[in-house]
């Protein structure tokens, strides 16, 4: 195919006839910049102009098509008065009204005593039907041009529907015959249709409104494939050859033997998978996905021991200083009977101490450096970095993950940890460039969290219970959806609740929310961690990943307003020790929807984050992946992991089958079509 023809779809919209500077600007407001954006901007509905309506059957406010005879043209000589064309059929009369139109033009399209076809929105003025500035006027001979179903698109201010449709038709009609990236055999065996045919149908039929139509499913499959190809290419970029690390596992075996508990099967399997990656000749790029409290940190520390034994340095990064410090404390306890040397570095580390740490690091006198993002500053040099672990960094997108993986050098293995349980289909779409280890079980010492529900009008019953908990030195989280009281939302506010609880337990209550400065927030969390306060009132900003082993009660107000996965994450803030923990869900009795009742019921019956994630997906549908898709990778535009699960599975098999051919031009075209090319530096098709 001629490259120029092929490039047509990636040209700017101003290459189309009739698209000037102003219209380009309006289209850009709708995120339509290239011709491909027009192609992928599917109609949401149709305007039915197919039925010719008699004048006595017209409906005010509707777009309708009429066959009428021109009886009189009225061109008033008074400025600002409209031009009127008086028309009729055998059932009644109607005025066709124009503002600021030339007489000559109107005489041409409205010939006296001739029958014509007019289509537009019907109004009623001075006891007569009228159509003002109709969308279409044509002769009876051209009736088929108007009398049909016409696609409707979501548009923005400044874009006329008719004008956009003309532009869209121009784009679709001028599309070159694209060489399909799917073989004829694959298309036939999976009951698909060709790409060009699919696009044409989506814009010229009601296929775009049916997410299971052949044409829509073809577009969905292409989008999923573009995503999987991106992940596959990124995987190849990262998983380069490396020097094989000598491996004895003496340290980890000794530590495991001295642990006061036995590792779960999930922990053992994850550790084995990580060890196999580390001692292989390819760089490791793996994610451990585990529910809250599943013991991911233990696995990571054991793998660190093995790498250090192989004479390499390790780095462990947490997203906040308080979480990084908690890892530092845990590591020191974990490695206390070993000769492993541990350092800590954050943005707050004093200059003198910082210089000392950096010198030790460069000279190989620190084996494990723990800290925040400061670990990856340019000035920081390791003598022999061999392993990087990133905690709670599931918010990274594909490009960020790639950049991160390459920071440690060609011989550095990378492990990411995420405490967000994600359904498998979505896991495929988010982390397909990584190897995945899943830890589903929780350590046997961890007890199931008792989950109760209570109407908010019975909140006074809680005070004696909380007094008892505080008297036996237990701590409490109290979560509210809002920072301050709202006139518009009947939700509880953290500030108001703090005032109430502080009167009951004076001086024993802390408050954090999104508006609290980072330093102040960390001070309050530290006070809670050190048991200097018993109750922490907060919004949903409670620090993910931090262990508060003494916090055994969490109360969530307006629980019916939270998603299932979010409720589970909040509940996971307690029960981190060996004591029995309780979660109390407060709700307004008169505002429980059917879905809210289901959410509360599921949460009460299960502590399994993976089961809850699947149920959550079923309840609320795919939506925008919020709560799951926190990776920075663009959300799917057409694909729905719930509705199109079979296509996700098919795409996974397809990519594995054609893996060696993914550099072909036809796949690069697909990547550019769905805005994936930049991620993996595909600049030319």
Protein Blocks (a to p, Z undefined) as FASTA:
>chain_A
ZZklmmmmmpcfklpghiafklmmmmmmnopabfklmmmmccfbdcdfkbccdfklcceh
iacddddddfbdcddfbehiacddddddfkbccddddehiafklmmmmmcghiacddddd
dddeehiacdehifbdcdfklmmmmmccdddddddehiafklmmmmmmmmmmmpccdddf
bdfklmmmnopacfklmmmmmmmccklmmmkbfklmmmmmmmmmmmmmmmmmmmmmmmpc
ddddddeklmmmmmmmmpcbdcdfklmmmmmmmmmmmmmcbdcdddddddehklpmmmmm
mmmmmmmmnopacddddfbfklmmmmmmmmmmmmmmpcbdcddddfklcfklmmmmmmmm
mnopafbdcddfklmgfklccfbdcbdcdehilmbcfklmmmmmmmnojkbccddddfbd
cdfklmmmmmmmbccdddfbdcfklccdddddddfklmmmmmmmmmmmmmnopacddddf
bfbdcfkbccddfklmmmmmmmmmghiaccddfklcfklmmmmmmmmmnopafbdcddfk
bcghiacfkbcbdcdehklmpcfklmmmmmmmgoklmbdcdddddddfklccfklmmmmm
mmmmpccfklmmmmmmmmnonmnopojamnopacdfkbcfklmmmmmmmmmmmmmmmmmm
mmpmklmmmmmmnopmmmnopabZZ
